[in-house]
Amino acid sequence: MTFEAVLPRIKQGAKAVRKGWSGYELFIELRDEIGTSSGEFLQVTPYFLIKTSDEGYSMFSPTPCDILANDWEIVAEN
């Protein structure tokens, strides 16, 4: 699946991953809020997070290789 094909699904709340990644990367997702230390959630400009197998979440910006890749797939919800 191309990035162009997977992006609308990500915008609807799906999680996606590239088959070409090493397995360390579990999925990316789109977020539009952040939590504060007081437990409040604030609306922000949408951004991508990537879930990794050992470090939790990090900010994610797709590279040109990611955008041009044809190996994207939707991650099944458990």
Helices and strands as residue ranges (DSSP letters): H 3-11, E 15-18, E 25-35, E 41-52, E 56-60, H 64-68, E 72-75
